[in-house]
Amino acid sequence: MSSFVAAAGGGGPLLEGRAALDWLCVEAFRRKLGRHAGVYAAVLGAITRRQASLRRRLDERRMAELRRIVGDDDLPADFQHMLP
């Protein structure tokens, strides 16, 4: 994912440093595997701990922006423009 973001222009100031990108990737796994929580309970526990660790490395402004981007919907509004 890091290589993809770098090739796409680096992700801008929001993704400076690896913690924000890692948080987004872990969030994607949390959302997907969370739909099958009974099967992936142990993995979701590890994901929760990893996200907490990453959250401590990110400032409040960056975390607020990450939460805005991912939103509460299945497909965040920022990604709607990618649909055909």
mmCIF file of the N, C-alpha and C atoms, coordinates in Angstrom:
data_MODEL
# 
_entry.id   MODEL 
# 
loop_
_atom_site.group_PDB 
_atom_site.id 
_atom_site.type_symbol 
_atom_site.label_atom_id 
_atom_site.label_alt_id 
_atom_site.label_comp_id 
_atom_site.label_asym_id 
_atom_site.label_entity_id 
_atom_site.label_seq_id 
_atom_site.pdbx_PDB_ins_code 
_atom_site.Cartn_x 
_atom_site.Cartn_y 
_atom_site.Cartn_z 
_atom_site.occupancy 
_atom_site.B_iso_or_equiv 
_atom_site.pdbx_formal_charge 
_atom_site.auth_seq_id 
_atom_site.auth_comp_id 
_atom_site.auth_asym_id 
_atom_site.auth_atom_id 
_atom_site.pdbx_PDB_model_num 
ATOM 1   N N  . MET A 1 1  ? 0.826   -1.185  0.000   1.00 0.00 ? 1  MET A N  1 
ATOM 2   C CA . MET A 1 1  ? 0.000   0.000   0.000   1.00 0.00 ? 1  MET A CA 1 
ATOM 3   C C  . MET A 1 1  ? 0.868   1.246   0.000   1.00 0.00 ? 1  MET A C  1 
ATOM 4   N N  . SER A 1 2  ? 1.951   1.200   0.754   1.00 0.00 ? 2  SER A N  1 
ATOM 5   C CA . SER A 1 2  ? 2.864   2.339   0.816   1.00 0.00 ? 2  SER A CA 1 
ATOM 6   C C  . SER A 1 2  ? 3.414   2.670   -0.566  1.00 0.00 ? 2  SER A C  1 
ATOM 7   N N  . SER A 1 3  ? 3.773   1.658   -1.335  1.00 0.00 ? 3  SER A N  1 
ATOM 8   C CA . SER A 1 3  ? 4.284   1.871   -2.694  1.00 0.00 ? 3  SER A CA 1 
ATOM 9   C C  . SER A 1 3  ? 3.212   2.457   -3.598  1.00 0.00 ? 3  SER A C  1 
ATOM 10  N N  . PHE A 1 4  ? 1.977   1.982   -3.454  1.00 0.00 ? 4  PHE A N  1 
ATOM 11  C CA . PHE A 1 4  ? 0.875   2.487   -4.256  1.00 0.00 ? 4  PHE A CA 1 
ATOM 12  C C  . PHE A 1 4  ? 0.640   3.969   -3.978  1.00 0.00 ? 4  PHE A C  1 
ATOM 13  N N  . VAL A 1 5  ? 0.616   4.339   -2.703  1.00 0.00 ? 5  VAL A N  1 
ATOM 14  C CA . VAL A 1 5  ? 0.390   5.740   -2.332  1.00 0.00 ? 5  VAL A CA 1 
ATOM 15  C C  . VAL A 1 5  ? 1.527   6.611   -2.834  1.00 0.00 ? 5  VAL A C  1 
ATOM 16  N N  . ALA A 1 6  ? 2.750   6.140   -2.711  1.00 0.00 ? 6  ALA A N  1 
ATOM 17  C CA . ALA A 1 6  ? 3.900   6.912   -3.197  1.00 0.00 ? 6  ALA A CA 1 
ATOM 18  C C  . ALA A 1 6  ? 3.818   7.113   -4.704  1.00 0.00 ? 6  ALA A C  1 
ATOM 19  N N  . ALA A 1 7  ? 3.435   6.073   -5.433  1.00 0.00 ? 7  ALA A N  1 
ATOM 20  C CA . ALA A 1 7  ? 3.322   6.171   -6.887  1.00 0.00 ? 7  ALA A CA 1 
ATOM 21  C C  . ALA A 1 7  ? 2.192   7.104   -7.303  1.00 0.00 ? 7  ALA A C  1 
ATOM 22  N N  . ALA A 1 8  ? 1.175   7.221   -6.458  1.00 0.00 ? 8  ALA A N  1 
ATOM 23  C CA . ALA A 1 8  ? 0.025   8.070   -6.760  1.00 0.00 ? 8  ALA A CA 1 
ATOM 24  C C  . ALA A 1 8  ? 0.243   9.514   -6.336  1.00 0.00 ? 8  ALA A C  1 
ATOM 25  N N  . GLY A 1 9  ? 1.406   9.843   -5.882  1.00 0.00 ? 9  GLY A N  1 
ATOM 26  C CA . GLY A 1 9  ? 1.689   11.222  -5.514  1.00 0.00 ? 9  GLY A CA 1 
ATOM 27  C C  . GLY A 1 9  ? 1.943   11.430  -4.040  1.00 0.00 ? 9  GLY A C  1 
ATOM 28  N N  . GLY A 1 10 ? 2.037   10.369  -3.277  1.00 0.00 ? 10 GLY A N  1 
ATOM 29  C CA . GLY A 1 10 ? 2.428   10.476  -1.885  1.00 0.00 ? 10 GLY A CA 1 
ATOM 30  C C  . GLY A 1 10 ? 1.310   10.678  -0.894  1.00 0.00 ? 10 GLY A C  1 
ATOM 31  N N  . GLY A 1 11 ? 0.090   10.937  -1.349  1.00 0.00 ? 11 GLY A N  1 
ATOM 32  C CA . GLY A 1 11 ? -1.030  11.062  -0.418  1.00 0.00 ? 11 GLY A CA 1 
ATOM 33  C C  . GLY A 1 11 ? -1.153  12.419  0.239   1.00 0.00 ? 11 GLY A C  1 
ATOM 34  N N  . GLY A 1 12 ? -0.271  13.335  -0.058  1.00 0.00 ? 12 GLY A N  1 
ATOM 35  C CA . GLY A 1 12 ? -0.355  14.680  0.511   1.00 0.00 ? 12 GLY A CA 1 
ATOM 36  C C  . GLY A 1 12 ? 0.044   14.717  1.962   1.00 0.00 ? 12 GLY A C  1 
ATOM 37  N N  . PRO A 1 13 ? -0.136  15.867  2.575   1.00 0.00 ? 13 PRO A N  1 
ATOM 38  C CA . PRO A 1 13 ? 0.315   16.042  3.962   1.00 0.00 ? 13 PRO A CA 1 
ATOM 39  C C  . PRO A 1 13 ? -0.401  15.151  4.967   1.00 0.00 ? 13 PRO A C  1 
ATOM 40  N N  . LEU A 1 14 ? -1.623  14.724  4.639   1.00 0.00 ? 14 LEU A N  1 
ATOM 41  C CA . LEU A 1 14 ? -2.354  13.865  5.573   1.00 0.00 ? 14 LEU A CA 1 
ATOM 42  C C  . LEU A 1 14 ? -1.614  12.569  5.835   1.00 0.00 ? 14 LEU A C  1 
ATOM 43  N N  . LEU A 1 15 ? -0.990  12.011  4.810   1.00 0.00 ? 15 LEU A N  1 
ATOM 44  C CA . LEU A 1 15 ? -0.340  10.711  4.960   1.00 0.00 ? 15 LEU A CA 1 
ATOM 45  C C  . LEU A 1 15 ? 1.167   10.813  5.157   1.00 0.00 ? 15 LEU A C  1 
ATOM 46  N N  . GLU A 1 16 ? 1.641   11.993  5.557   1.00 0.00 ? 16 GLU A N  1 
ATOM 47  C CA . GLU A 1 16 ? 3.063   12.109  5.886   1.00 0.00 ? 16 GLU A CA 1 
ATOM 48  C C  . GLU A 1 16 ? 3.355   11.169  7.041   1.00 0.00 ? 16 GLU A C  1 
ATOM 49  N N  . GLY A 1 17 ? 4.418   10.445  6.934   1.00 0.00 ? 17 GLY A N  1 
ATOM 50  C CA . GLY A 1 17 ? 4.739   9.456   7.956   1.00 0.00 ? 17 GLY A CA 1 
ATOM 51  C C  . GLY A 1 17 ? 3.930   8.197   7.722   1.00 0.00 ? 17 GLY A C  1 
ATOM 52  N N  . ARG A 1 18 ? 4.378   7.146   8.254   1.00 0.00 ? 18 ARG A N  1 
ATOM 53  C CA . ARG A 1 18 ? 3.773   5.844   7.988   1.00 0.00 ? 18 ARG A CA 1 
ATOM 54  C C  . ARG A 1 18 ? 2.550   5.563   8.862   1.00 0.00 ? 18 ARG A C  1 
ATOM 55  N N  . ALA A 1 19 ? 2.443   6.199   10.023  1.00 0.00 ? 19 ALA A N  1 
ATOM 56  C CA . ALA A 1 19 ? 1.373   5.866   10.965  1.00 0.00 ? 19 ALA A CA 1 
ATOM 57  C C  . ALA A 1 19 ? -0.015  6.098   10.375  1.00 0.00 ? 19 ALA A C  1 
ATOM 58  N N  . ALA A 1 20 ? -0.224  7.187   9.655   1.00 0.00 ? 20 ALA A N  1 
ATOM 59  C CA . ALA A 1 20 ? -1.545  7.476   9.085   1.00 0.00 ? 20 ALA A CA 1 
ATOM 60  C C  . ALA A 1 20 ? -1.921  6.439   8.033   1.00 0.00 ? 20 ALA A C  1 
ATOM 61  N N  . LEU A 1 21 ? -0.987  6.097   7.178   1.00 0.00 ? 21 LEU A N  1 
ATOM 62  C CA . LEU A 1 21 ? -1.248  5.089   6.157   1.00 0.00 ? 21 LEU A CA 1 
ATOM 63  C C  . LEU A 1 21 ? -1.520  3.736   6.804   1.00 0.00 ? 21 LEU A C  1 
ATOM 64  N N  . ASP A 1 22 ? -0.739  3.384   7.798   1.00 0.00 ? 22 ASP A N  1 
ATOM 65  C CA . ASP A 1 22 ? -0.960  2.121   8.503   1.00 0.00 ? 22 ASP A CA 1 
ATOM 66  C C  . ASP A 1 22 ? -2.341  2.108   9.165   1.00 0.00 ? 22 ASP A C  1 
ATOM 67  N N  . TRP A 1 23 ? -2.719  3.241   9.773   1.00 0.00 ? 23 TRP A N  1 
ATOM 68  C CA . TRP A 1 23 ? -4.028  3.317   10.422  1.00 0.00 ? 23 TRP A CA 1 
ATOM 69  C C  . TRP A 1 23 ? -5.147  3.072   9.414   1.00 0.00 ? 23 TRP A C  1 
ATOM 70  N N  . LEU A 1 24 ? -5.046  3.695   8.233   1.00 0.00 ? 24 LEU A N  1 
ATOM 71  C CA . LEU A 1 24 ? -6.062  3.502   7.198   1.00 0.00 ? 24 LEU A CA 1 
ATOM 72  C C  . LEU A 1 24 ? -6.148  2.044   6.752   1.00 0.00 ? 24 LEU A C  1 
ATOM 73  N N  . CYS A 1 25 ? -5.013  1.410   6.570   1.00 0.00 ? 25 CYS A N  1 
ATOM 74  C CA . CYS A 1 25 ? -4.997  0.003   6.152   1.00 0.00 ? 25 CYS A CA 1 
ATOM 75  C C  . CYS A 1 25 ? -5.606  -0.890  7.226   1.00 0.00 ? 25 CYS A C  1 
ATOM 76  N N  . VAL A 1 26 ? -5.244  -0.659  8.474   1.00 0.00 ? 26 VAL A N  1 
ATOM 77  C CA . VAL A 1 26 ? -5.786  -1.453  9.575   1.00 0.00 ? 26 VAL A CA 1 
ATOM 78  C C  . VAL A 1 26 ? -7.289  -1.212  9.699   1.00 0.00 ? 26 VAL A C  1 
ATOM 79  N N  . GLU A 1 27 ? -7.722  0.026   9.481   1.00 0.00 ? 27 GLU A N  1 
ATOM 80  C CA . GLU A 1 27 ? -9.157  0.338   9.527   1.00 0.00 ? 27 GLU A CA 1 
ATOM 81  C C  . GLU A 1 27 ? -9.918  -0.433  8.453   1.00 0.00 ? 27 GLU A C  1 
ATOM 82  N N  . ALA A 1 28 ? -9.335  -0.552  7.278   1.00 0.00 ? 28 ALA A N  1 
ATOM 83  C CA . ALA A 1 28 ? -9.978  -1.314  6.208   1.00 0.00 ? 28 ALA A CA 1 
ATOM 84  C C  . ALA A 1 28 ? -10.165 -2.775  6.626   1.00 0.00 ? 28 ALA A C  1 
ATOM 85  N N  . PHE A 1 29 ? -9.132  -3.356  7.211   1.00 0.00 ? 29 PHE A N  1 
ATOM 86  C CA . PHE A 1 29 ? -9.246  -4.739  7.680   1.00 0.00 ? 29 PHE A CA 1 
ATOM 87  C C  . PHE A 1 29 ? -10.279 -4.847  8.806   1.00 0.00 ? 29 PHE A C  1 
ATOM 88  N N  . ARG A 1 30 ? -10.284 -3.885  9.728   1.00 0.00 ? 30 ARG A N  1 
ATOM 89  C CA . ARG A 1 30 ? -11.231 -3.911  10.837  1.00 0.00 ? 30 ARG A CA 1 
ATOM 90  C C  . ARG A 1 30 ? -12.663 -3.895  10.319  1.00 0.00 ? 30 ARG A C  1 
ATOM 91  N N  . ARG A 1 31 ? -12.918 -3.054  9.347   1.00 0.00 ? 31 ARG A N  1 
ATOM 92  C CA . ARG A 1 31 ? -14.280 -2.957  8.799   1.00 0.00 ? 31 ARG A CA 1 
ATOM 93  C C  . ARG A 1 31 ? -14.685 -4.239  8.078   1.00 0.00 ? 31 ARG A C  1 
ATOM 94  N N  . LYS A 1 32 ? -13.805 -4.767  7.289   1.00 0.00 ? 32 LYS A N  1 
ATOM 95  C CA . LYS A 1 32 ? -14.129 -5.976  6.530   1.00 0.00 ? 32 LYS A CA 1 
ATOM 96  C C  . LYS A 1 32 ? -14.286 -7.191  7.447   1.00 0.00 ? 32 LYS A C  1 
ATOM 97  N N  . LEU A 1 33 ? -13.308 -7.407  8.311   1.00 0.00 ? 33 LEU A N  1 
ATOM 98  C CA . LEU A 1 33 ? -13.355 -8.573  9.182   1.00 0.00 ? 33 LEU A CA 1 
ATOM 99  C C  . LEU A 1 33 ? -14.409 -8.427  10.273  1.00 0.00 ? 33 LEU A C  1 
ATOM 100 N N  . GLY A 1 34 ? -14.751 -7.190  10.611  1.00 0.00 ? 34 GLY A N  1 
ATOM 101 C CA . GLY A 1 34 ? -15.775 -6.942  11.622  1.00 0.00 ? 34 GLY A CA 1 
ATOM 102 C C  . GLY A 1 34 ? -17.135 -7.481  11.218  1.00 0.00 ? 34 GLY A C  1 
ATOM 103 N N  . ARG A 1 35 ? -17.355 -7.647  9.943   1.00 0.00 ? 35 ARG A N  1 
ATOM 104 C CA . ARG A 1 35 ? -18.619 -8.214  9.461   1.00 0.00 ? 35 ARG A CA 1 
ATOM 105 C C  . ARG A 1 35 ? -18.720 -9.699  9.771   1.00 0.00 ? 35 ARG A C  1 
ATOM 106 N N  . HIS A 1 36 ? -17.595 -10.290 10.128  1.00 0.00 ? 36 HIS A N  1 
ATOM 107 C CA . HIS A 1 36 ? -17.536 -11.712 10.455  1.00 0.00 ? 36 HIS A CA 1 
ATOM 108 C C  . HIS A 1 36 ? -16.842 -11.879 11.810  1.00 0.00 ? 36 HIS A C  1 
ATOM 109 N N  . ALA A 1 37 ? -17.273 -11.076 12.767  1.00 0.00 ? 37 ALA A N  1 
ATOM 110 C CA . ALA A 1 37 ? -16.586 -10.988 14.061  1.00 0.00 ? 37 ALA A CA 1 
ATOM 111 C C  . ALA A 1 37 ? -16.465 -12.330 14.771  1.00 0.00 ? 37 ALA A C  1 
ATOM 112 N N  . GLY A 1 38 ? -17.458 -13.183 14.624  1.00 0.00 ? 38 GLY A N  1 
ATOM 113 C CA . GLY A 1 38 ? -17.393 -14.483 15.292  1.00 0.00 ? 38 GLY A CA 1 
ATOM 114 C C  . GLY A 1 38 ? -16.229 -15.327 14.820  1.00 0.00 ? 38 GLY A C  1 
ATOM 115 N N  . VAL A 1 39 ? -15.906 -15.222 13.554  1.00 0.00 ? 39 VAL A N  1 
ATOM 116 C CA . VAL A 1 39 ? -14.825 -16.013 12.976  1.00 0.00 ? 39 VAL A CA 1 
ATOM 117 C C  . VAL A 1 39 ? -13.470 -15.362 13.254  1.00 0.00 ? 39 VAL A C  1 
ATOM 118 N N  . TYR A 1 40 ? -13.434 -14.038 13.246  1.00 0.00 ? 40 TYR A N  1 
ATOM 119 C CA . TYR A 1 40 ? -12.166 -13.308 13.320  1.00 0.00 ? 40 TYR A CA 1 
ATOM 120 C C  . TYR A 1 40 ? -11.951 -12.589 14.650  1.00 0.00 ? 40 TYR A C  1 
ATOM 121 N N  . ALA A 1 41 ? -12.539 -13.075 15.723  1.00 0.00 ? 41 ALA A N  1 
ATOM 122 C CA . ALA A 1 41 ? -12.453 -12.398 17.016  1.00 0.00 ? 41 ALA A CA 1 
ATOM 123 C C  . ALA A 1 41 ? -11.003 -12.146 17.446  1.00 0.00 ? 41 ALA A C  1 
ATOM 124 N N  . ALA A 1 42 ? -10.145 -13.139 17.324  1.00 0.00 ? 42 ALA A N  1 
ATOM 125 C CA . ALA A 1 42 ? -8.748  -12.971 17.742  1.00 0.00 ? 42 ALA A CA 1 
ATOM 126 C C  . ALA A 1 42 ? -8.028  -11.951 16.880  1.00 0.00 ? 42 ALA A C  1 
ATOM 127 N N  . VAL A 1 43 ? -8.281  -11.986 15.586  1.00 0.00 ? 43 VAL A N  1 
ATOM 128 C CA . VAL A 1 43 ? -7.651  -11.034 14.666  1.00 0.00 ? 43 VAL A CA 1 
ATOM 129 C C  . VAL A 1 43 ? -8.148  -9.630  14.964  1.00 0.00 ? 43 VAL A C  1 
ATOM 130 N N  . LEU A 1 44 ? -9.448  -9.489  15.227  1.00 0.00 ? 44 LEU A N  1 
ATOM 131 C CA . LEU A 1 44 ? -10.006 -8.170  15.531  1.00 0.00 ? 44 LEU A CA 1 
ATOM 132 C C  . LEU A 1 44 ? -9.422  -7.606  16.826  1.00 0.00 ? 44 LEU A C  1 
ATOM 133 N N  . GLY A 1 45 ? -9.123  -8.463  17.778  1.00 0.00 ? 45 GLY A N  1 
ATOM 134 C CA . GLY A 1 45 ? -8.463  -8.001  18.999  1.00 0.00 ? 45 GLY A CA 1 
ATOM 135 C C  . GLY A 1 45 ? -7.089  -7.429  18.701  1.00 0.00 ? 45 GLY A C  1 
ATOM 136 N N  . ALA A 1 46 ? -6.343  -8.116  17.853  1.00 0.00 ? 46 ALA A N  1 
ATOM 137 C CA . ALA A 1 46 ? -5.011  -7.623  17.464  1.00 0.00 ? 46 ALA A CA 1 
ATOM 138 C C  . ALA A 1 46 ? -5.127  -6.326  16.673  1.00 0.00 ? 46 ALA A C  1 
ATOM 139 N N  . ILE A 1 47 ? -6.127  -6.237  15.819  1.00 0.00 ? 47 ILE A N  1 
ATOM 140 C CA . ILE A 1 47 ? -6.344  -5.020  15.036  1.00 0.00 ? 47 ILE A CA 1 
ATOM 141 C C  . ILE A 1 47 ? -6.666  -3.847  15.959  1.00 0.00 ? 47 ILE A C  1 
ATOM 142 N N  . THR A 1 48 ? -7.509  -4.074  16.945  1.00 0.00 ? 48 THR A N  1 
ATOM 143 C CA . THR A 1 48 ? -7.866  -3.025  17.898  1.00 0.00 ? 48 THR A CA 1 
ATOM 144 C C  . THR A 1 48 ? -6.639  -2.516  18.642  1.00 0.00 ? 48 THR A C  1 
ATOM 145 N N  . ARG A 1 49 ? -5.792  -3.430  19.068  1.00 0.00 ? 49 ARG A N  1 
ATOM 146 C CA . ARG A 1 49 ? -4.565  -3.022  19.769  1.00 0.00 ? 49 ARG A CA 1 
ATOM 147 C C  . ARG A 1 49 ? -3.631  -2.255  18.842  1.00 0.00 ? 49 ARG A C  1 
ATOM 148 N N  . ARG A 1 50 ? -3.500  -2.689  17.603  1.00 0.00 ? 50 ARG A N  1 
ATOM 149 C CA . ARG A 1 50 ? -2.629  -1.997  16.638  1.00 0.00 ? 50 ARG A CA 1 
ATOM 150 C C  . ARG A 1 50 ? -3.156  -0.603  16.347  1.00 0.00 ? 50 ARG A C  1 
ATOM 151 N N  . GLN A 1 51 ? -4.462  -0.465  16.184  1.00 0.00 ? 51 GLN A N  1 
ATOM 152 C CA . GLN A 1 51 ? -5.027  0.858   15.926  1.00 0.00 ? 51 GLN A CA 1 
ATOM 153 C C  . GLN A 1 51 ? -4.807  1.786   17.108  1.00 0.00 ? 51 GLN A C  1 
ATOM 154 N N  . ALA A 1 52 ? -4.941  1.280   18.316  1.00 0.00 ? 52 ALA A N  1 
ATOM 155 C CA . ALA A 1 52 ? -4.712  2.110   19.501  1.00 0.00 ? 52 ALA A CA 1 
ATOM 156 C C  . ALA A 1 52 ? -3.264  2.592   19.533  1.00 0.00 ? 52 ALA A C  1 
ATOM 157 N N  . SER A 1 53 ? -2.345  1.713   19.194  1.00 0.00 ? 53 SER A N  1 
ATOM 158 C CA . SER A 1 53 ? -0.932  2.078   19.146  1.00 0.00 ? 53 SER A CA 1 
ATOM 159 C C  . SER A 1 53 ? -0.677  3.152   18.091  1.00 0.00 ? 53 SER A C  1 
ATOM 160 N N  . LEU A 1 54 ? -1.266  2.988   16.923  1.00 0.00 ? 54 LEU A N  1 
ATOM 161 C CA . LEU A 1 54 ? -1.094  3.970   15.851  1.00 0.00 ? 54 LEU A CA 1 
ATOM 162 C C  . LEU A 1 54 ? -1.748  5.294   16.214  1.00 0.00 ? 54 LEU A C  1 
ATOM 163 N N  . ARG A 1 55 ? -2.906  5.248   16.857  1.00 0.00 ? 55 ARG A N  1 
ATOM 164 C CA . ARG A 1 55 ? -3.608  6.467   17.256  1.00 0.00 ? 55 ARG A CA 1 
ATOM 165 C C  . ARG A 1 55 ? -2.751  7.326   18.181  1.00 0.00 ? 55 ARG A C  1 
ATOM 166 N N  . ARG A 1 56 ? -1.989  6.694   19.044  1.00 0.00 ? 56 ARG A N  1 
ATOM 167 C CA . ARG A 1 56 ? -1.115  7.444   19.958  1.00 0.00 ? 56 ARG A CA 1 
ATOM 168 C C  . ARG A 1 56 ? 0.009   8.168   19.217  1.00 0.00 ? 56 ARG A C  1 
ATOM 169 N N  . ARG A 1 57 ? 0.337   7.704   18.008  1.00 0.00 ? 57 ARG A N  1 
ATOM 170 C CA . ARG A 1 57 ? 1.407   8.330   17.220  1.00 0.00 ? 57 ARG A CA 1 
ATOM 171 C C  . ARG A 1 57 ? 0.903   9.458   16.321  1.00 0.00 ? 57 ARG A C  1 
ATOM 172 N N  . LEU A 1 58 ? -0.416  9.633   16.253  1.00 0.00 ? 58 LEU A N  1 
ATOM 173 C CA . LEU A 1 58 ? -1.003  10.639  15.369  1.00 0.00 ? 58 LEU A CA 1 
ATOM 174 C C  . LEU A 1 58 ? -1.586  11.778  16.193  1.00 0.00 ? 58 LEU A C  1 
ATOM 175 N N  . ASP A 1 59 ? -1.421  13.002  15.706  1.00 0.00 ? 59 ASP A N  1 
ATOM 176 C CA . ASP A 1 59 ? -1.991  14.133  16.426  1.00 0.00 ? 59 ASP A CA 1 
ATOM 177 C C  . ASP A 1 59 ? -3.503  14.201  16.194  1.00 0.00 ? 59 ASP A C  1 
ATOM 178 N N  . GLU A 1 60 ? -4.185  14.996  17.002  1.00 0.00 ? 60 GLU A N  1 
ATOM 179 C CA . GLU A 1 60 ? -5.647  15.077  16.946  1.00 0.00 ? 60 GLU A CA 1 
ATOM 180 C C  . GLU A 1 60 ? -6.156  15.565  15.590  1.00 0.00 ? 60 GLU A C  1 
ATOM 181 N N  . ARG A 1 61 ? -5.469  16.518  14.984  1.00 0.00 ? 61 ARG A N  1 
ATOM 182 C CA . ARG A 1 61 ? -5.896  17.043  13.686  1.00 0.00 ? 61 ARG A CA 1 
ATOM 183 C C  . ARG A 1 61 ? -5.881  15.936  12.630  1.00 0.00 ? 61 ARG A C  1 
ATOM 184 N N  . ARG A 1 62 ? -4.820  15.172  12.626  1.00 0.00 ? 62 ARG A N  1 
ATOM 185 C CA . ARG A 1 62 ? -4.697  14.098  11.641  1.00 0.00 ? 62 ARG A CA 1 
ATOM 186 C C  . ARG A 1 62 ? -5.725  12.997  11.888  1.00 0.00 ? 62 ARG A C  1 
ATOM 187 N N  . MET A 1 63 ? -5.947  12.653  13.159  1.00 0.00 ? 63 MET A N  1 
ATOM 188 C CA . MET A 1 63 ? -6.951  11.630  13.466  1.00 0.00 ? 63 MET A CA 1 
ATOM 189 C C  . MET A 1 63 ? -8.346  12.105  13.081  1.00 0.00 ? 63 MET A C  1 
ATOM 190 N N  . ALA A 1 64 ? -8.655  13.363  13.310  1.00 0.00 ? 64 ALA A N  1 
ATOM 191 C CA . ALA A 1 64 ? -9.963  13.902  12.931  1.00 0.00 ? 64 ALA A CA 1 
ATOM 192 C C  . ALA A 1 64 ? -10.152 13.817  11.419  1.00 0.00 ? 64 ALA A C  1 
ATOM 193 N N  . GLU A 1 65 ? -9.106  14.124  10.675  1.00 0.00 ? 65 GLU A N  1 
ATOM 194 C CA . GLU A 1 65 ? -9.193  14.056  9.214   1.00 0.00 ? 65 GLU A CA 1 
ATOM 195 C C  . GLU A 1 65 ? -9.326  12.610  8.737   1.00 0.00 ? 65 GLU A C  1 
ATOM 196 N N  . LEU A 1 66 ? -8.609  11.696  9.350   1.00 0.00 ? 66 LEU A N  1 
ATOM 197 C CA . LEU A 1 66 ? -8.728  10.278  8.986   1.00 0.00 ? 66 LEU A CA 1 
ATOM 198 C C  . LEU A 1 66 ? -10.147 9.773   9.259   1.00 0.00 ? 66 LEU A C  1 
ATOM 199 N N  . ARG A 1 67 ? -10.690 10.146  10.393  1.00 0.00 ? 67 ARG A N  1 
ATOM 200 C CA . ARG A 1 67 ? -12.060 9.723   10.724  1.00 0.00 ? 67 ARG A CA 1 
ATOM 201 C C  . ARG A 1 67 ? -13.074 10.339  9.767   1.00 0.00 ? 67 ARG A C  1 
ATOM 202 N N  . ARG A 1 68 ? -12.822 11.580  9.359   1.00 0.00 ? 68 ARG A N  1 
ATOM 203 C CA . ARG A 1 68 ? -13.716 12.224  8.385   1.00 0.00 ? 68 ARG A CA 1 
ATOM 204 C C  . ARG A 1 68 ? -13.669 11.473  7.062   1.00 0.00 ? 68 ARG A C  1 
ATOM 205 N N  . ILE A 1 69 ? -12.476 11.084  6.652   1.00 0.00 ? 69 ILE A N  1 
ATOM 206 C CA . ILE A 1 69 ? -12.313 10.383  5.379   1.00 0.00 ? 69 ILE A CA 1 
ATOM 207 C C  . ILE A 1 69 ? -13.021 9.040   5.397   1.00 0.00 ? 69 ILE A C  1 
ATOM 208 N N  . VAL A 1 70 ? -12.826 8.266   6.435   1.00 0.00 ? 70 VAL A N  1 
ATOM 209 C CA . VAL A 1 70 ? -13.420 6.933   6.454   1.00 0.00 ? 70 VAL A CA 1 
ATOM 210 C C  . VAL A 1 70 ? -14.898 6.966   6.786   1.00 0.00 ? 70 VAL A C  1 
ATOM 211 N N  . GLY A 1 71 ? -15.348 7.969   7.528   1.00 0.00 ? 71 GLY A N  1 
ATOM 212 C CA . GLY A 1 71 ? -16.766 8.123   7.824   1.00 0.00 ? 71 GLY A CA 1 
ATOM 213 C C  . GLY A 1 71 ? -17.380 6.896   8.462   1.00 0.00 ? 71 GLY A C  1 
ATOM 214 N N  . ASP A 1 72 ? -18.702 6.880   8.473   1.00 0.00 ? 72 ASP A N  1 
ATOM 215 C CA . ASP A 1 72 ? -19.443 5.765   9.070   1.00 0.00 ? 72 ASP A CA 1 
ATOM 216 C C  . ASP A 1 72 ? -20.052 4.855   8.019   1.00 0.00 ? 72 ASP A C  1 
ATOM 217 N N  . ASP A 1 73 ? -20.087 5.292   6.791   1.00 0.00 ? 73 ASP A N  1 
ATOM 218 C CA . ASP A 1 73 ? -20.710 4.513   5.721   1.00 0.00 ? 73 ASP A CA 1 
ATOM 219 C C  . ASP A 1 73 ? -19.766 3.433   5.216   1.00 0.00 ? 73 ASP A C  1 
ATOM 220 N N  . ASP A 1 74 ? -20.339 2.489   4.473   1.00 0.00 ? 74 ASP A N  1 
ATOM 221 C CA . ASP A 1 74 ? -19.514 1.451   3.870   1.00 0.00 ? 74 ASP A CA 1 
ATOM 222 C C  . ASP A 1 74 ? -18.532 2.043   2.865   1.00 0.00 ? 74 ASP A C  1 
ATOM 223 N N  . LEU A 1 75 ? -18.971 3.062   2.132   1.00 0.00 ? 75 LEU A N  1 
ATOM 224 C CA . LEU A 1 75 ? -18.110 3.704   1.147   1.00 0.00 ? 75 LEU A CA 1 
ATOM 225 C C  . LEU A 1 75 ? -18.065 5.194   1.457   1.00 0.00 ? 75 LEU A C  1 
ATOM 226 N N  . PRO A 1 76 ? -16.957 5.678   2.009   1.00 0.00 ? 76 PRO A N  1 
ATOM 227 C CA . PRO A 1 76 ? -16.850 7.096   2.344   1.00 0.00 ? 76 PRO A CA 1 
ATOM 228 C C  . PRO A 1 76 ? -17.081 7.999   1.140   1.00 0.00 ? 76 PRO A C  1 
ATOM 229 N N  . ALA A 1 77 ? -17.624 9.165   1.412   1.00 0.00 ? 77 ALA A N  1 
ATOM 230 C CA . ALA A 1 77 ? -17.950 10.124  0.345   1.00 0.00 ? 77 ALA A CA 1 
ATOM 231 C C  . ALA A 1 77 ? -16.716 10.480  -0.492  1.00 0.00 ? 77 ALA A C  1 
ATOM 232 N N  . ASP A 1 78 ? -15.532 10.507  0.111   1.00 0.00 ? 78 ASP A N  1 
ATOM 233 C CA . ASP A 1 78 ? -14.307 10.860  -0.625  1.00 0.00 ? 78 ASP A CA 1 
ATOM 234 C C  . ASP A 1 78 ? -14.015 9.854   -1.739  1.00 0.00 ? 78 ASP A C  1 
ATOM 235 N N  . PHE A 1 79 ? -14.564 8.651   -1.645  1.00 0.00 ? 79 PHE A N  1 
ATOM 236 C CA . PHE A 1 79 ? -14.295 7.635   -2.641  1.00 0.00 ? 79 PHE A CA 1 
ATOM 237 C C  . PHE A 1 79 ? -15.439 7.457   -3.651  1.00 0.00 ? 79 PHE A C  1 
ATOM 238 N N  . GLN A 1 80 ? -16.544 8.176   -3.460  1.00 0.00 ? 80 GLN A N  1 
ATOM 239 C CA . GLN A 1 80 ? -17.682 8.058   -4.353  1.00 0.00 ? 80 GLN A CA 1 
ATOM 240 C C  . GLN A 1 80 ? -17.303 8.385   -5.803  1.00 0.00 ? 80 GLN A C  1 
ATOM 241 N N  . HIS A 1 81 ? -16.363 9.333   -5.990  1.00 0.00 ? 81 HIS A N  1 
ATOM 242 C CA . HIS A 1 81 ? -15.988 9.733   -7.341  1.00 0.00 ? 81 HIS A CA 1 
ATOM 243 C C  . HIS A 1 81 ? -15.256 8.633   -8.110  1.00 0.00 ? 81 HIS A C  1 
ATOM 244 N N  . MET A 1 82 ? -14.832 7.581   -7.433  1.00 0.00 ? 82 MET A N  1 
ATOM 245 C CA . MET A 1 82 ? -14.114 6.498   -8.101  1.00 0.00 ? 82 MET A CA 1 
ATOM 246 C C  . MET A 1 82 ? -15.067 5.489   -8.756  1.00 0.00 ? 82 MET A C  1 
ATOM 247 N N  . LEU A 1 83 ? -16.332 5.550   -8.395  1.00 0.00 ? 83 LEU A N  1 
ATOM 248 C CA . LEU A 1 83 ? -17.298 4.603   -8.953  1.00 0.00 ? 83 LEU A CA 1 
ATOM 249 C C  . LEU A 1 83 ? -17.638 4.974   -10.395 1.00 0.00 ? 83 LEU A C  1 
ATOM 250 N N  . PRO A 1 84 ? -17.895 3.962   -11.224 1.00 0.00 ? 84 PRO A N  1 
ATOM 251 C CA . PRO A 1 84 ? -18.264 4.251   -12.631 1.00 0.00 ? 84 PRO A CA 1 
ATOM 252 C C  . PRO A 1 84 ? -19.647 4.878   -12.715 1.00 0.00 ? 84 PRO A C  1 
# 
